[in-house]
């Protein structure tokens, strides 16, 4: 070592010794806040009268609603009711430090109408003003449209005049105006959302390989324009404004890994959906929030869910586990949602719920580890649920007729005249097809189907032929998602076909939407390999109160020989109906369609 380097090194060591503290005090975990929201959402007038009792619950804040001003995406100006304004002024907060006022996204406005948006921005300002009067931390924007959808590009006014890119530009402009209207009324607001980047289509767009692929994903997606609105909000945000991603999908988590995975997604992967010029703002001002769903975890929902097969003690343990990890993996906020109970009137609160929240919060504050294995509880309940379901599920079977040999065919060498795949179902070939029993609602559905579905199946040496007629009393409300092969057509109205040689073997899956856009995959497990793109033939037809699908799936596309007489396949045909939010199937399914255990049997 040279003399100069030795002197420099000694000086550096001396400086470090002088400046280094003797001990770094542990500051504890970041402060976390638990918010309450649900069908028990109160008005400010209720809160003002009952705040002392309400603050006995184990929360740090709540979401309130003033219904008269909550719907902001409308072309009519709303004003804060005087009684609610007075109530906001007289609320005396103590323990509830972080409170929010709701606004909703159901739309009656036109993105391109400046006059409509003058009213919208007035309404947004009224909600923000009310939040300021009530000394709230900010506003909560629920982007889920309980009414007309402002985010679905094909259903917007002027969609036939402006391209998707032009719509994105306008919606992004409106997003910046939206934030400006809030910031004009509130200093350093928190804009809490239930979704920001954790919607399925936006997650796919974030992972897209190019801007063109991203646009293809979003163009027909039901929330496709929301991503532009998010970027607009980032465009307009002041440096002290905070935006949260509430990650509503956390409703259904049962292991801690899911919380860490989504945290990484929101913090890193989601940047793929964010404009490059906004990524610095996103990193600095977007916070990860998490969600808890009481009804799901405590068995209060109708249908078949794992929580129905747990003891009350196990449900409380699951909730304690999820509360702990939701708080642990949030930057600040966790919101707790319920529909079947009311915290504020002490109505129908599940036994063990409140103590589970208290236990989780105390354990986290003390820096103690979570020892409850909720995944093991869930897996055991899942096995019990599956055993009961399989004992009661309607597994169907049918004998599928072959296309008959034609007299003309005996001279030409052709053995049959196959059905014409044109969507009409009116040629001779379909008259020989087997008519399957009408579709059933999924297992434990609480209502009968409001639209019937009938399928016909036949075959020859070349292909399997399927025709499906979907009755639809609300044709104008069809949701058609996707424009090219292997787009997410299953997010809208669609028909699914599954075929499998035998249980445990790979199976083949074809989905067709009303616009005859196809998604297809070969499954070796739950995940499908969409590189399987067979030369199948499909057609659709839309009528006044129905739509048809026809499919010709060649045996060769699956590397199968045509079935011999008496041979069987495992199969199912399913329908997603978006207007009625109905899932139905020929052979009954439990929760979704990709359920090989629910396939029926076709004998040829």
Rosetta blueprint (number, residue, H / E / L):
1 X L
2 X L
3 X H
4 X H
5 X H
6 X H
7 X H
8 X H
9 X H
10 X H
11 X H
12 X H
13 X H
14 X H
15 X H
16 X H
17 X H
18 X H
19 X H
20 X L
21 X L
22 X L
23 X L
24 X L
25 X L
26 X L
27 X L
28 X L
29 X L
30 X L
31 X L
32 X L
33 X E
34 X E
35 X E
36 X E
37 X E
38 X E
39 X L
40 X L
41 X L
42 X L
43 X L
44 X H
45 X H
46 X H
47 X H
48 X H
49 X H
50 X H
51 X H
52 X H
53 X H
54 X H
55 X L
56 X L
57 X L
58 X L
59 X L
60 X L
61 X E
62 X E
63 X E
64 X E
65 X L
66 X L
67 X H
68 X H
69 X H
70 X H
71 X E
72 X L
73 X L
74 X L
75 X L
76 X L
77 X L
78 X L
79 X L
80 X L
81 X L
82 X H
83 X H
84 X H
85 X H
86 X H
87 X H
88 X H
89 X H
90 X H
91 X L
92 X L
93 X L
94 X L
95 X L
96 X L
97 X L
98 X L
99 X L
100 X E
101 X E
102 X E
103 X E
104 X E
105 X L
106 X L
107 X L
108 X L
109 X L
110 X L
111 X L
112 X L
113 X L
114 X H
115 X H
116 X H
117 X H
118 X H
119 X H
120 X H
121 X H
122 X H
123 X H
124 X H
125 X H
126 X H
127 X H
128 X H
129 X H
130 X H
131 X H
132 X H
133 X H
134 X L
135 X L
136 X L
137 X L
138 X E
139 X E
140 X E
141 X E
142 X E
143 X L
144 X L
145 X L
146 X L
147 X L
148 X L
149 X L
150 X L
151 X L
152 X L
153 X H
154 X H
155 X H
156 X L
157 X L
158 X L
159 X L
160 X L
161 X L
162 X L
163 X L
164 X H
165 X H
166 X H
167 X H
168 X H
169 X H
170 X H
171 X H
172 X H
173 X H
174 X H
175 X H
176 X H
177 X H
178 X H
179 X H
180 X H
181 X H
182 X H
183 X H
184 X L
185 X L
186 X L
187 X L
188 X L
189 X L
190 X E
191 X E
192 X E
193 X E
194 X L
195 X L
196 X L
197 X L
198 X L
199 X L
200 X H
201 X H
202 X H
203 X H
204 X H
205 X H
206 X H
207 X L
208 X L
209 X L
210 X L
211 X H
212 X H
213 X H
214 X H
215 X H
216 X H
217 X H
218 X H
219 X H
220 X L
221 X L
222 X L
223 X L
224 X L
225 X L
226 X H
227 X H
228 X H
229 X H
230 X H
231 X H
232 X H
233 X H
234 X H
235 X H
236 X H
237 X L
238 X L
239 X L
240 X L
241 X L
242 X E
243 X E
244 X E
245 X E
246 X L
247 X L
248 X H
249 X H
250 X H
251 X H
252 X H
253 X L
254 X L
255 X L
256 X H
257 X H
258 X H
259 X H
260 X H
261 X H
262 X H
263 X H
264 X H
265 X H
266 X H
267 X H
268 X L
269 X H
270 X H
271 X H
272 X H
273 X H
274 X L
275 X L
276 X H
277 X H
278 X H
279 X H
280 X H
281 X H
282 X H
283 X H
284 X H
285 X H
286 X E
287 X E
288 X E
289 X L
290 X E
291 X E
292 X E
293 X E
294 X H
295 X H
296 X H
297 X H
298 X L
299 X L
300 X L
301 X L
302 X L
303 X L
304 X L
305 X L
306 X H
307 X H
308 X H
309 X H
310 X L
311 X L
312 X H
313 X H
314 X H
315 X H
316 X H
317 X H
318 X H
319 X H
320 X H
321 X H
322 X H
323 X H
324 X H
325 X H
326 X H
327 X H
328 X H
329 X L
330 X L
331 X L
332 X L
333 X E
334 X E
335 X E
336 X E
337 X E
338 X E
339 X L
340 X L
341 X L
342 X E
343 X L
344 X L
345 X L
346 X L
347 X E
348 X L
349 X L
350 X L
351 X L
352 X L
353 X H
354 X H
355 X H
356 X H
357 X H
358 X H
359 X H
360 X H
361 X H
362 X H
363 X H
364 X H
365 X H
366 X L
367 X L
368 X L
369 X L
370 X L
371 X L
372 X L
373 X L
374 X H
375 X H
376 X H
377 X H
378 X H
379 X H
380 X H
381 X H
382 X H
383 X H
384 X H
385 X H
386 X H
387 X H
388 X H
389 X H
390 X H
391 X H
392 X H
393 X L
394 X L
395 X L
396 X L
397 X E
398 X E
399 X E
400 X L
401 X L
402 X E
403 X L
404 X L
405 X L
406 X L
407 X L
408 X L
409 X H
410 X H
411 X H
412 X H
413 X L
414 X L
415 X L
416 X L
417 X L
418 X L
419 X L
420 X L
421 X L
422 X L
423 X L
424 X L
425 X L
426 X L
427 X L
428 X H
429 X H
430 X H
431 X H
432 X L
433 X L
434 X E
435 X E
436 X L
437 X L
438 X L
439 X L
440 X E
441 X E
442 X L
443 X L
444 X L
445 X L
446 X L
447 X L
448 X L
449 X L
450 X L
451 X L
452 X L
453 X E
454 X E
455 X E
456 X E
457 X E
458 X E
459 X E
460 X L
461 X L
462 X L
463 X E
464 X E
465 X E
466 X E
467 X E
468 X E
469 X E
470 X E
471 X E
472 X L
473 X L
474 X L
475 X H
476 X H
477 X H
478 X L
479 X L
480 X L
481 X L
482 X L
483 X L
484 X L
485 X L
486 X L
487 X L
488 X L
489 X H
490 X H
491 X H
492 X L
493 X L
494 X E
495 X E
496 X E
497 X E
498 X E
499 X E
500 X E
501 X L
502 X L
503 X L
504 X L
505 X L
506 X L
507 X E
508 X E
509 X E
510 X E
511 X E
512 X E
513 X E
514 X L
515 X L
516 X L
517 X L
518 X E
519 X E
520 X E
521 X E
522 X E
523 X E
524 X L
525 X L
526 X L
527 X L
528 X E
529 X E
530 X L
531 X L
532 X L
533 X L
534 X L
535 X L
536 X L
537 X E
538 X E
539 X E
540 X E
541 X E
542 X E
543 X L
544 X L
545 X L
546 X E
547 X E
548 X E
549 X E
550 X E
551 X E
552 X E
553 X E
554 X E
555 X H
556 X H
557 X H
558 X H
559 X L
560 X L
561 X L
562 X L
563 X L
564 X L
565 X L
566 X L
567 X L
568 X E
569 X E
570 X E
571 X E
572 X E
573 X E
574 X E
575 X E
576 X E
577 X E
578 X L
579 X L
580 X L
581 X L
582 X E
583 X E
584 X E
585 X E
586 X L
587 X L
588 X L
589 X L
590 X L
591 X L
592 X L
593 X L
594 X L
595 X L
596 X H
597 X H
598 X H
599 X L
600 X E
601 X E
602 X E
603 X E
604 X L
